[in-house]
Amino acid sequence: MQHSGSFVDSSGSSYMGGKANYFDFCEPSDMNMDALYGMARQIGHRSLLKFYCSAISPSDCSSLVVLVSDDDVKNVARFGDTNRVVGIFIGDFDPLSTMESQVRSSSVRVDDLTYDANGGGGGFVDVPTNRVEKGNMGNAHVGGEDDNVNDMVDLVSYTDSSSDSSEEESDSDYVNDDGFDESDFDSDDELFDENIDKEIEWVGLVDETIVERGTKNGQSNMEPLNATSKKPRNKEKSKFLDFPVYDDDADTSDFEFEIGMQFKGADEFREAVRAHSNKQGRPLKFTKNCSDKIQVTCRYKTFQVKTMKNQHTCTREASSKHCTSKFLAKKYQNHIRSNPELPVYSMQEIMQMENQTLLSISKMYRAKKHAAKLINGTESEQYAKLWDYCEEIRRTNSNTTVKIKCKHVIGSGECTFKSIYICWGALKKGFLEGCRPVIGLDGTHLKTERGGVLLTAVGIDGNNNMYPISYAVVLKENRKTWDWFIELLIDDLNIQNSYAYTIISDKQKGLIRAVEDLLPHAEHRFCVRHMYNNFQTKHKGLQLKELVWKAATATRVVDFNRVMGQLKVIDPAAYKWVEEKPPKHWSRSHFSTWPKCDLLLNNFCESFNKSILKARNKPIITMLEIIRMIIFKRLPTQRDRIMKAHGEVCPAVQKILEKNKKNAHLYVVYWNGEDIFEVKGWAGDSWTVNLPNKTCSCRKWELSGLPCVHAIACLNHKRYRVEDNVSHWYNKSTYIKAYKYLLQPIKGKDEWPDSQLLPLVPWPEKPKKAGRPKQHARRKDPNELVQEKENGKKLKRNGYKYFCSNCGLPGHNIKTCKEDLNLDTSKVYKFLSFCFLFQ
């Protein structure tokens, strides 16, 4: 459409000084004079105009045809070029003077006029302001069947409507009669300012791109004019029509339906109805729910939405059936994403207050489950993206090992996931440079519907804190999976001489044999706490407990043998149970002094399992991402914390030294003249200390790498600094080496590289057990079980054997005894009298 120019000669053969705007998706059957005036108004022309069509080419005005009726407009398609482009000119000069159109003057507003398709002669007739051209230009049609139904939301998708009027521009062909009132144009100006967003530059129908084209120097200059901006709900106008457009991103607190409101589709309209039903507490019902027509009525036939008589004679219902768990999950998924551990009772309180309806706890659980699927995606989707996730890890983090084990079924086009192993390159380098050669191995169960086990390898840094090395997700914990995990760990750490390494673990299934076969020369320690838990199932008592722990913490063989002798005297059966366990696995008296670590417990592995507790019930990629982010944030945090600490030794180690310094004055030091000392205690005990070799006859200095209380007494005698005689593993400089390598960030899943591999599918779900599922909590030991009482706490009775006073057998009492009652027992009479009392 050529506009804003003029014909420069009397013949009208050239059109100068104008602009060109292009309108796409124009169907000839839908074109009429109203459509031409609508297009002209959108590009800034709001006065009565004359339209001419080029009969040769879109830009040639040497042969023009005047458009005076709807039939003329419908026939312009025959003048289009090979690209189906038709040139329309807007001007105030009529080259075809014999066909000059006459315009009747009228007292109505310009925007209240429409071209009469049947009137001919180009005359204008007055039409109602709510006149709507019927048709379908691609918008969803949502409407009712019967116009006489009053209690119905009946929405129609319109395709064309004239805009509100604006200021009149001078036109020489417009004839004003005596009855013309200029105030009509003033009122139109006010309506235009109130209802038209002047900042919107969009011109044309839905999904159109309008360009402004110039012909300077023979080059085309195209500028898109389809920029849009979001407006608040109920105030945004259609880009082609003057009807409000529903905005699903706006606040729903002030939302109200309006006549003529437009929706993007049927799904958006249904969501709006549900939100309105929840907010107003009205029992709305979808009486007709199709893809092209929807009717919504009130159950009590009082909600006359079609005429907007928003008055009800029914009482407000306490609960709404439209407030489903899926509706709540979609509405509150951002809240749950920011706080995934939000308690369901807090969710219930918040959602009931905001939606003004009653919600059950079971619905809260379902809503939280649906929200987790919306946030994290389904489990199958995550397994299908697992190859791409591994490729992104390898791309961004060099020297990182990522292995996936799967089973391919020929002809199925997919692979069944078996296990995944990850060892970050930064952790690998940090462990080798800044951590002692001590590795803790442990496995923890995953809490997903499919189950699984997370195998972990954790080291210990110079501050006696955990240092994760690698981890793997496997289906089951057995000899085969531990062999696979340890083999990959050996390759990553380049372990060629297993003599230098110490392994600490529990007695997991298959782990002991795997360590013996793959790391035959490594020192293998067992967690004493788990060993004692097995011990106390058959041998109870505080005295036995103290003797077992004394034997475990003894640093000299002579002390160990003395304690075992006491245990043999007190309980031979307990002594036999402990004697079957080789002391090299659980007693410090038989530990190697090479690793400078005297740990008896596998607590650093348990600490890592606790830190990833919130990840163990998530889908595969979400779980791996949570673990990655924990490590990602931990590395710089630990590094910066130690760098700010004072002194040359790590803070936790410094506390141990300060404690030993306080007790050093209890010992008397005797020097032999060559830095070898004899230290005597107040109880008559005697120890030998060799400062150059950093040894003490108590073996604590050799085991831990920290000067014992006897060594500190000698260092004080020689006025040596205690911190200078600490093993280098505890220095801050060594600690920083472990944390100087950092994990690199990865991009979002939309930018992950395509692996071009067959998609993975998860392993089958584990069979569900009958009954209510148990809480996912660690099974506590009997001495840990406590129950709240009014006046304090009390150990639960779990874990203790009970004996029947009637038959003397364990496991039941006299009330449930199946043997005949012993009438000679006084307790029987008491029991019977108790029963008669409550009859």
C-alpha positions in Angstrom: 0.0 0.0 0.0 1.6 3.2 -1.2 0.7 6.2 1.0 1.7 9.6 2.3 2.6 10.8 -1.2 0.9 12.5 -4.1 0.4 12.3 -7.8 2.7 15.0 -9.3 1.3 15.5 -12.8 -2.2 15.9 -14.3 -2.2 12.4 -15.7 -1.3 10.8 -12.4 1.5 8.7 -14.0 3.9 9.2 -11.1 3.6 9.0 -7.4 6.3 10.7 -5.3 7.3 11.3 -1.7 5.4 8.3 -0.3 6.0 5.2 1.7 5.1 1.5 1.2 3.7 -0.8 3.8 3.1 -4.5 3.1 0.1 -6.5 4.4 0.3 -10.3 4.4 -2.2 -13.1 4.6 -4.9 -11.1 2.8 -7.6 -13.5 1.4 -9.6 -12.0 -1.5 -12.8 -13.3 -0.2 -12.3 -11.4 3.1 -11.3 -8.1 1.5 -13.7 -5.2 1.3 -13.7 -1.4 1.7 -13.8 -1.7 5.5 -10.6 -3.8 5.4 -8.9 -1.1 3.2 -9.9 1.6 5.7 -8.8 -0.5 8.6 -5.3 -1.0 7.0 -5.1 2.8 6.3 -5.9 3.6 9.9 -3.2 1.2 11.1 -0.6 3.1 9.1 -1.7 6.5 10.4 -4.5 7.6 8.0 -7.8 8.3 9.8 -9.6 10.5 7.3 -11.8 9.6 4.3 -9.5 8.5 1.5 -9.4 7.4 -2.1 -8.0 4.1 -3.1 -6.5 3.2 -6.5 -5.2 -0.2 -7.7 -2.4 -0.5 -10.2 -3.4 -2.6 -13.2 0.2 -3.2 -14.4 2.6 -3.8 -11.4 2.5 -2.9 -7.7 4.8 0.1 -8.2 3.5 1.4 -11.6 0.8 4.0 -11.3 0.5 4.8 -15.1 -2.7 2.7 -15.3 -4.9 2.9 -12.2 -8.3 1.6 -11.3 -10.4 3.4 -8.7 -11.8 1.3 -5.9 -15.3 2.5 -5.0 -17.1 -0.7 -3.8 -16.5 -4.1 -2.2 -16.8 -5.8 -5.5 -14.0 -3.7 -6.8 -11.8 -4.6 -3.9 -12.5 -8.3 -4.3 -11.4 -8.2 -7.9 -8.0 -6.6 -7.3 -6.4 -10.1 -7.1 -6.4 -10.3 -10.8 -4.0 -7.4 -11.0 -1.3 -9.1 -8.9 2.1 -9.9 -10.2 3.9 -13.3 -10.1 4.4 -13.0 -6.4 0.7 -12.3 -5.8 1.4 -8.7 -4.8 -1.2 -6.0 -5.5 -0.3 -2.3 -5.4 -2.8 0.0 -3.7 -2.3 3.8 -3.8 -3.8 6.3 -1.4 -4.1 9.8 -2.7 -6.3 12.9 -3.0 -6.0 13.2 -6.8 -8.3 11.2 -9.1 -6.6 10.4 -12.4 -9.9 8.9 -13.6 -12.0 12.0 -13.4 -14.9 10.4 -15.1 -15.2 8.0 -12.2 -15.0 10.5 -9.4 -16.9 9.2 -6.4 -19.3 11.3 -4.5 -19.3 11.2 -0.7 -22.4 12.0 1.2 -22.0 14.2 4.2 -23.2 12.8 7.5 -23.3 13.9 11.1 -22.0 10.6 12.5 -18.3 10.0 13.5 -16.0 8.8 10.8 -15.3 5.5 12.7 -19.0 4.8 12.9 -19.1 4.6 9.1 -18.6 1.5 7.1 -18.5 1.0 3.5 -21.8 -0.5 2.2 -21.1 -3.6 0.2 -24.4 -3.5 -1.5 -25.0 0.2 -1.9 -22.7 0.9 -4.8 -21.4 4.3 -5.7 -19.0 4.3 -2.8 -21.6 5.6 -0.3 -21.2 5.4 3.5 -24.0 4.2 5.7 -24.3 4.3 9.5 -23.9 1.0 11.3 -24.0 0.1 15.1 -20.8 0.3 17.0 -21.0 -3.3 18.0 -21.2 -4.5 14.4 -18.9 -7.5 13.9 -17.7 -9.0 10.6 -18.2 -12.8 10.9 -15.4 -15.0 9.7 -12.4 -17.0 10.9 -8.9 -15.7 10.2 -7.0 -18.3 12.3 -8.1 -17.4 15.8 -9.9 -20.0 18.0 -13.7 -19.8 17.9 -15.1 -20.2 21.4 -18.8 -19.6 21.6 -22.2 -20.9 22.8 -24.8 -22.7 20.9 -27.9 -20.8 22.0 -28.0 -17.0 22.3 -31.0 -17.3 24.6 -29.0 -19.0 27.3 -28.3 -16.3 30.0 -26.1 -18.3 32.4 -23.3 -19.0 29.9 -19.8 -17.7 29.1 -20.1 -17.3 25.3 -16.9 -16.0 23.7 -16.6 -15.4 19.9 -13.2 -15.0 18.1 -13.7 -11.9 15.9 -11.5 -11.3 12.8 -12.1 -7.6 12.0 -13.4 -4.5 13.7 -12.9 -0.8 13.1 -10.7 1.1 15.5 -11.9 4.0 17.6 -11.8 7.4 15.8 -9.1 9.9 16.1 -8.4 13.4 15.0 -9.7 14.4 11.6 -7.2 15.2 8.9 -8.1 17.6 6.0 -9.4 16.0 2.9 -10.4 18.0 -0.2 -12.9 15.4 -1.3 -14.8 15.3 2.0 -17.9 17.6 1.9 -19.2 18.8 5.2 -22.9 19.6 5.4 -24.6 22.2 7.5 -25.5 19.6 10.2 -21.9 18.7 10.9 -21.0 19.1 14.5 -17.2 19.3 15.2 -17.7 18.0 18.7 -18.2 14.5 17.3 -14.6 14.4 16.3 -13.5 15.7 19.7 -15.2 12.8 21.4 -13.6 10.4 18.9 -10.2 11.8 19.9 -10.9 11.0 23.5 -11.9 7.4 22.7 -8.8 6.9 20.6 -6.5 8.1 23.4 -8.3 5.9 25.9 -8.3 2.7 23.9 -5.3 2.8 21.4 -1.8 2.1 22.6 0.2 4.5 20.5 3.5 2.7 21.3 2.5 -0.4 19.4 3.9 -0.3 15.9 2.3 -3.6 14.7 0.3 -3.3 11.5 -1.7 -6.1 9.9 -3.2 -9.4 10.9 -2.0 -12.0 13.4 1.5 -13.2 12.8 2.1 -10.6 10.1 5.3 -8.8 9.4 4.9 -5.3 8.0 7.9 -3.6 6.5 8.4 0.0 5.4 10.1 0.1 2.1 11.9 3.0 0.5 13.5 3.3 -3.0 16.4 5.6 -2.3 19.2 5.0 -4.8 17.4 2.0 -6.2 18.0 0.0 -2.9 15.2 -1.4 -0.8 15.2 -0.5 2.9 13.0 -2.9 4.9 12.1 -2.2 8.6 9.9 -4.6 10.7 7.0 -2.9 12.4 5.7 -5.9 14.4 7.2 -4.9 17.8 4.8 -5.5 20.6 4.7 -4.9 24.3 2.8 -6.7 27.1 -0.1 -4.9 28.8 -1.9 -5.7 32.0 -4.8 -8.1 31.9 -8.2 -6.7 30.7 -6.4 -3.7 29.3 -4.4 -5.1 26.5 -6.1 -4.6 23.1 -6.0 -7.0 20.2 -3.4 -6.0 17.6 -6.0 -6.0 14.9 -9.2 -5.5 16.9 -10.4 -3.3 19.7 -11.2 -6.1 22.1 -9.4 -7.0 25.3 -6.9 -9.8 25.1 -6.4 -12.3 28.0 -2.9 -12.1 29.5 -2.0 -15.4 31.3 1.1 -13.8 32.8 -0.7 -11.0 34.6 -2.1 -11.1 38.2 -5.4 -13.0 38.6 -6.5 -11.0 41.6 -8.4 -8.4 39.6 -9.4 -10.6 36.6 -12.9 -10.3 35.2 -14.4 -11.6 31.9 -15.5 -9.0 29.4 -17.7 -9.2 26.3 -15.5 -9.8 23.3 -12.4 -10.9 25.3 -10.0 -12.8 23.1 -8.0 -15.9 24.0 -5.1 -17.6 22.2 -6.9 -21.0 22.3 -9.3 -23.3 24.0 -6.7 -24.4 26.6 -6.1 -20.8 27.7 -9.8 -20.2 28.0 -10.3 -23.3 30.2 -7.4 -22.2 32.5 -9.0 -18.8 32.8 -12.4 -20.3 33.7 -10.8 -22.5 36.4 -8.9 -19.6 37.9 -12.1 -17.6 37.9 -14.1 -20.4 39.5 -11.5 -20.9 42.3 -11.3 -17.1 43.0 -15.1 -16.5 43.0 -16.1 -19.8 44.6 -18.7 -20.6 42.0 -19.5 -24.1 40.8 -18.9 -23.6 37.1 -19.4 -26.5 34.7 -18.3 -27.1 31.1 -21.6 -28.0 29.4 -19.9 -28.0 26.0 -16.1 -28.6 25.8 -14.9 -29.0 22.2 -11.9 -27.8 20.4 -13.8 -25.0 18.5 -16.6 -24.2 21.0 -16.9 -24.1 24.8 -19.8 -23.3 27.0 -19.5 -22.8 30.7 -22.5 -22.5 33.0 -23.1 -22.2 36.7 -24.6 -25.3 38.3 -27.3 -23.1 40.1 -28.2 -21.3 36.9 -27.6 -17.9 38.3 -24.2 -16.9 36.8 -25.2 -15.1 33.7 -21.8 -14.5 32.3 -23.0 -13.8 28.7 -24.6 -10.5 29.8 -22.1 -10.1 32.7 -24.8 -10.1 35.4 -22.3 -11.3 38.0 -24.9 -12.0 40.8 -25.4 -15.3 42.6 -28.3 -16.5 44.7 -26.4 -19.6 45.8 -24.1 -19.8 48.8 -20.4 -20.0 48.5 -19.0 -23.5 48.5 -16.1 -24.4 50.8 -14.2 -26.4 48.2 -13.9 -26.2 44.5 -13.6 -29.2 42.2 -11.6 -27.1 39.7 -8.8 -26.5 42.2 -7.2 -29.8 41.3 -3.7 -31.0 42.1 -2.5 -30.4 38.5 -3.9 -26.8 38.6 -2.1 -26.1 41.9 1.1 -27.7 40.6 1.1 -25.4 37.5 0.3 -22.3 39.5 2.8 -22.8 42.3 5.6 -24.6 40.5 7.9 -21.5 40.9 7.3 -21.5 44.7 8.1 -25.2 44.9 11.2 -24.8 42.7 12.6 -22.2 45.0 11.7 -24.2 48.1 11.5 -27.9 47.2 11.5 -28.9 50.9 8.4 -26.8 51.6 6.2 -28.8 54.1 2.9 -29.9 52.8 1.1 -28.4 55.8 2.6 -25.0 55.0 1.6 -25.5 51.3 -1.9 -26.3 52.4 -2.2 -23.1 54.5 -0.8 -20.9 51.8 -2.8 -22.3 48.9 -6.1 -22.3 50.9 -5.6 -18.7 51.8 -4.8 -17.6 48.2 -7.4 -19.7 46.5 -10.0 -19.3 49.2 -11.0 -22.9 49.1 -10.5 -26.0 51.3 -7.7 -28.4 50.2 -6.9 -31.8 51.6 -3.4 -33.0 52.6 -3.5 -35.8 50.0 -4.1 -33.2 47.3 -1.0 -31.3 48.6 1.1 -34.4 48.2 -0.2 -35.0 44.7 0.3 -31.3 43.8 3.9 -31.4 45.0 4.5 -34.6 43.0 3.0 -33.0 39.8 5.1 -29.8 40.4 8.3 -31.9 40.7 7.5 -33.4 37.3 6.9 -30.0 35.8 10.1 -28.7 37.2 12.4 -31.6 36.6 10.7 -33.3 33.8 9.7 -37.0 33.8 12.2 -39.6 34.7 12.1 -41.0 31.1 12.9 -37.6 29.7 15.9 -37.2 31.9 17.4 -40.6 31.0 16.9 -39.8 27.3 19.1 -36.6 27.8 21.7 -38.4 29.9 24.1 -38.9 26.9 24.0 -35.2 26.1 24.6 -34.3 29.8 27.7 -36.4 29.8 29.0 -34.8 26.6 28.5 -31.4 28.1 30.5 -32.4 31.2 33.4 -33.7 29.1 33.3 -30.5 26.9 33.5 -28.0 29.8 35.6 -29.9 32.4 38.8 -31.4 31.0 40.3 -34.6 32.4 36.9 -35.6 33.8 35.9 -39.3 33.6 32.3 -40.0 32.8 31.3 -43.6 32.1 27.9 -45.0 31.3 27.1 -48.7 31.4 24.0 -49.8 29.4 22.5 -52.8 27.8 21.4 -52.6 24.2 18.6 -54.8 22.9 19.1 -55.4 19.2 16.2 -54.1 17.1 14.7 -52.1 20.0 16.3 -48.7 19.1 17.1 -47.9 22.7 19.5 -48.9 25.5 18.6 -49.8 29.1 20.6 -47.8 31.6 22.7 -49.8 34.1 25.1 -47.4 35.8 27.0 -44.2 35.5 30.4 -43.2 37.0 31.7 -39.6 37.4 35.1 -38.5 38.6 35.8 -34.8 38.1 39.2 -33.8 36.9 39.5 -31.0 39.5 38.8 -33.4 42.4 41.2 -36.0 40.9 44.1 -33.5 40.8 43.2 -32.0 44.1 43.2 -35.3 45.9 46.6 -36.4 44.5 48.3 -33.1 45.4 46.7 -32.1 48.7 45.2 -35.1 50.5 46.5 -38.1 52.4 46.3 -41.5 50.6 43.2 -42.5 52.6 40.0 -43.4 50.7 36.6 -44.1 52.3 34.2 -46.3 50.3 30.5 -46.4 51.0 27.1 -46.9 49.4 23.8 -45.3 50.1 20.4 -46.2 48.8 18.5 -43.9 46.5 14.9 -43.0 47.4 13.3 -43.0 44.0 10.6 -45.3 42.8 13.1 -47.3 40.8 15.6 -47.6 43.7 19.3 -47.9 43.1 22.5 -47.3 45.1 24.9 -44.4 45.0 28.5 -45.6 45.5 31.0 -43.0 46.7 34.7 -42.6 47.2 35.7 -39.9 49.6 39.1 -38.7 50.8 40.1 -36.6 53.8 41.8 -33.2 53.5 44.3 -31.5 55.8 41.6 -30.1 58.0 40.2 -33.5 58.6 37.1 -32.8 56.4 35.7 -34.9 53.7 37.0 -34.5 50.1 34.8 -36.2 47.5 36.7 -38.1 44.8 34.2 -39.9 42.6 30.7 -41.4 42.7 28.5 -43.8 40.7 24.8 -44.7 40.4 24.2 -48.5 40.1 21.2 -50.7 40.3 22.4 -52.9 43.1 25.3 -53.1 45.6 27.2 -56.3 45.0 30.6 -57.7 44.1 30.2 -56.9 40.4 29.3 -53.2 40.9 32.1 -52.7 43.4 34.6 -54.3 41.1 33.5 -51.9 38.3 33.6 -48.9 40.6 37.1 -49.6 42.1 38.6 -50.5 38.7 37.6 -47.0 37.4 38.8 -45.4 40.6 42.2 -47.1 40.2 42.5 -45.9 36.6 41.6 -42.3 37.6 44.1 -42.1 40.5 46.7 -44.0 38.6 47.2 -46.4 41.5 50.1 -48.7 40.6 51.4 -49.4 44.1 48.6 -50.2 46.5 51.0 -50.3 49.5 50.7 -46.6 49.8 46.9 -46.4 50.2 44.5 -47.0 53.1 40.9 -48.0 52.5 38.2 -47.4 55.2 34.8 -48.9 54.7 31.9 -50.8 56.2 31.3 -54.4 55.5 29.1 -53.8 52.4 28.1 -56.6 50.1 31.0 -57.6 47.9 33.2 -54.7 48.9 35.7 -56.7 51.1 36.4 -59.2 48.3 36.7 -56.5 45.7 39.3 -54.6 47.7 41.3 -57.8 48.4 41.4 -58.6 44.7 41.9 -55.2 43.1 44.0 -53.5 45.9 45.7 -56.5 47.5 48.5 -54.6 49.3 46.4 -51.7 50.6 45.6 -51.4 54.3 41.9 -52.1 54.7 40.3 -50.7 57.9 36.8 -51.4 59.0 34.5 -48.8 60.7 34.6 -49.7 64.4 31.2 -48.2 65.0 29.5 -50.7 62.6 31.6 -53.5 64.0 30.4 -52.7 67.5 26.8 -52.6 66.4 27.1 -56.1 65.2 28.9 -57.0 68.4 26.2 -55.7 70.7 23.4 -57.7 69.1 24.8 -60.8 71.0 26.9 -59.2 73.7 25.4 -56.4 75.6 26.6 -54.3 78.5 28.4 -51.1 79.2 31.5 -52.9 80.5 31.9 -54.9 77.3 31.4 -51.7 75.2 34.2 -49.9 77.1 36.6 -52.8 76.6 35.9 -53.1 72.9 36.6 -49.4 72.3 39.7 -49.5 74.5 41.1 -52.3 72.4 40.3 -50.3 69.2 41.9 -47.0 70.4 45.0 -48.7 71.9 48.1 -47.4 70.0 50.5 -50.1 71.4 50.3 -53.8 71.0 51.0 -54.3 74.7 48.0 -52.2 75.6 45.8 -54.1 73.1 46.8 -57.4 74.5 46.1 -56.3 78.1 42.6 -55.1 77.2 41.8 -58.3 75.3 42.9 -60.3 78.4 40.5 -58.4 80.5 37.7 -59.1 78.0 38.5 -62.8 78.0 38.1 -62.9 81.8 34.8 -61.0 81.9 33.0 -62.7 78.9 34.8 -65.5 77.0 32.1 -65.6 74.3 32.6 -61.9 73.6 36.4 -62.4 73.5 36.0 -65.2 71.0 33.8 -63.0 68.8 36.3 -60.1 68.8 39.3 -62.4 68.4 37.9 -63.7 65.1 38.3 -60.1 63.7 41.9 -59.5 62.6 43.1 -56.4 64.7 44.9 -54.9 61.6 41.4 -54.0 60.4 40.1 -52.2 63.5 42.7 -51.5 66.1 45.2 -48.6 66.0 47.9 -50.8 67.6 48.2 -52.6 64.3 47.6 -49.7 61.9 50.3 -48.6 59.5 52.1 -45.3 60.2 52.5 -44.3 56.6 49.2 -42.5 55.8 49.4 -40.2 58.9 45.8 -41.0 59.7 44.4 -42.7 62.8 40.7 -42.7 62.0 38.6 -45.6 63.2 35.3 -44.4 61.8 34.0 -43.9 58.3 32.3 -40.7 59.3 33.6 -38.6 56.4 31.7 -40.9 54.0 28.6 -40.5 56.1 29.0 -36.8 56.1 29.1 -36.8 52.3 25.9 -38.9 52.2 24.2 -36.5 54.5 25.2 -33.5 52.4 23.5 -35.0 49.3 20.4 -36.3 51.2 18.1 -34.0 49.3 19.3 -35.3 46.0 18.7 -39.0 46.6 14.9 -38.8 45.8 15.3 -36.9 42.5 15.5 -38.1 38.9 18.9 -39.0 37.5 20.0 -35.7 36.0 18.5 -33.6 38.7 20.3 -35.8 41.3 23.6 -35.5 39.5 23.2 -31.8 39.1 22.5 -31.3 42.8 25.6 -33.3 43.7 27.6 -31.3 41.1 26.4 -28.0 42.5 27.3 -29.0 46.1 30.9 -29.8 45.0 30.9 -26.7 42.7 30.2 -24.4 45.7 32.2 -26.3 48.3 35.6 -26.0 46.6 36.0 -22.2 46.6 34.2 -21.9 49.9 36.6 -24.2 51.7 39.6 -22.7 50.0 38.7 -19.1 51.0 37.8 -20.1 54.5 41.3 -21.6 55.1 43.1 -18.8 53.5 41.5 -16.4 55.9 42.5 -18.5 58.9 45.5 -17.4 61.0 48.7 -19.5 61.4 50.4 -22.1 59.3 48.3 -25.1 60.3 44.7 -25.8 59.5 42.2 -24.6 62.2 40.9 -28.1 63.2 44.4 -29.4 63.6 45.4 -26.4 65.6 42.7 -27.1 68.2 44.1 -30.6 68.7 47.6 -29.1 69.3 46.2 -26.6 71.8 44.6 -29.3 73.7 47.8 -31.3 73.9 49.8 -28.2 74.9 47.6 -27.7 78.0 48.4 -31.3 79.2 52.1 -31.1 78.4 53.0 -29.6 81.8 51.9 -32.8 83.6 55.0 -34.6 82.4 58.7 -34.3 83.5 61.3 -34.3 80.7 64.8 -35.8 81.0 67.3 -35.0 78.1 70.0 -37.3 77.1 71.9 -34.6 75.3 71.2 -35.7 71.7 67.5 -34.7 71.2 66.3 -38.0 72.7 64.2 -37.7 75.8 62.7 -39.8 78.5 59.3 -38.4 79.7 57.7 -39.5 83.0 54.2 -39.0 84.1 52.7 -38.4 87.5 51.3 -42.0 87.5 54.7 -43.5 87.0 54.4 -44.1 83.3 57.5 -43.5 81.1 57.9 -42.7 77.4 60.7 -42.3 75.0 60.7 -39.4 72.5 63.0 -39.0 69.5 62.6 -35.4 68.1 64.8 -35.9 64.9 62.8 -39.0 63.9 59.5 -37.5 65.1 58.6 -40.7 67.1 57.3 -41.5 70.5 56.9 -44.8 72.2 53.2 -44.2 72.5 53.0 -44.3 68.6 50.5 -41.4 68.5 53.0 -39.1 66.7 53.7 -41.7 64.0 50.1 -42.6 63.5 48.6 -39.2 63.2 51.5 -37.0 62.2 50.7 -34.6 65.1 53.0 -34.3 68.1 51.6 -36.1 71.1 51.5 -34.7 74.6 54.9 -36.3 75.4 56.5 -34.8 72.3 55.1 -31.4 73.0 56.7 -31.5 76.5 60.1 -32.2 74.9 59.6 -29.5 72.3 58.8 -27.0 75.0 61.9 -28.1 76.9 64.0 -27.3 73.8 62.0 -24.2 73.0 61.0 -25.5 69.6 57.8 -24.4 67.9 55.2 -27.2 68.0 53.7 -26.2 64.6 57.1 -26.7 62.9 57.0 -30.4 63.8 53.5 -31.1 62.3 53.3 -33.3 59.2 53.1 -31.4 56.0 49.7 -32.8 55.3 48.2 -30.4 57.8 49.8 -27.2 56.5 47.7 -24.6 54.9 49.9 -24.6 51.8 49.1 -28.3 51.2 45.4 -27.8 52.0 45.2 -25.1 49.3 46.7 -27.4 46.7 43.7 -29.7 47.2 41.2 -26.9 46.5 43.0 -24.8 43.9 41.3 -26.8 41.1 37.7 -25.8 40.5 34.8 -27.2 38.6 33.8 -25.3 35.5 30.1 -24.3 34.9 28.0 -26.0 32.2 25.4 -24.6 29.9 21.6 -25.2 30.0 20.2 -28.4 28.6 19.0 -26.6 25.5 22.7 -26.0 24.5 24.0 -29.5 25.4 25.8 -31.2 22.4 23.9 -33.9 20.6 25.6 -37.2 21.3 23.9 -38.9 18.3 23.6 -42.1 20.5 20.6 -44.3 21.1 18.4 -42.8 23.9 18.6 -44.4 27.3 15.7 -45.8 29.2 15.7 -46.5 33.0 15.8 -49.9 34.5 12.4 -51.4 35.5 10.8 -50.1 38.7 11.3 -52.2 41.8 8.2 -54.1 42.9 6.1 -52.3 45.4 5.6 -54.0 48.8 2.2 -54.4 50.2 1.0 -52.0 52.9 1.8 -48.4 53.7 5.3 -47.4 52.5 7.7 -46.8 55.3 9.4 -43.5 56.0 12.8 -43.1 54.4 14.8 -42.9 57.5 17.9 -44.5 58.7 17.3 -47.5 61.0 18.6 -46.3 64.3 20.4 -48.4 66.9 18.6 -49.4 70.1 20.6 -47.0 72.1 19.7 -44.2 69.8 16.0 -44.7 70.0 14.3 -42.3 72.3 10.7 -41.3 72.8 9.4 -38.0 74.2 7.9 -38.0 77.6 6.3 -35.3 79.6 9.2 -35.0 82.0 12.0 -35.7 79.5 13.3 -38.5 77.2 13.3 -42.2 77.5 14.9 -45.0 75.5 12.5 -47.0 73.5 12.1 -50.7 74.2 13.1 -51.7 70.7 16.1 -54.0 70.5 15.6 -55.6 73.9 14.4 -59.1 74.5 11.4 -59.8 76.7 10.6 -63.0 78.5 7.2 -64.4 79.3 6.5 -64.8 83.0 4.4 -67.8 82.3 6.6 -70.0 80.1 9.9 -68.2 80.3 10.4 -68.0 76.6 11.5 -64.7 74.9 9.6 -62.7 72.3 6.2 -62.4 74.0 4.5 -61.8 77.4 1.9 -63.6 79.5 -1.0 -62.0 77.7 -0.1 -63.4 74.3 1.4 -66.7 75.7 0.0 -69.8 73.9 1.0 -72.2 76.7 -1.4 -73.2 79.5 -1.4 -70.7 82.4 0.6 -71.7 85.4 -1.8 -71.2 88.3 1.0 -71.4 90.8 2.4 -68.1 89.6 1.3 -65.1 91.6 1.6 -62.9 88.5 -1.2 -65.0 86.8 -3.6 -64.1 89.6 -2.7 -60.4 89.2 -3.3 -60.6 85.5 -6.6 -62.3 85.9 -7.8 -59.8 88.5 -6.8 -57.0 86.2 -8.9 -58.5 83.4 -11.9 -58.9 85.7 -11.6 -55.4 86.8 -12.2 -54.0 83.4 -15.0 -56.4 82.4 
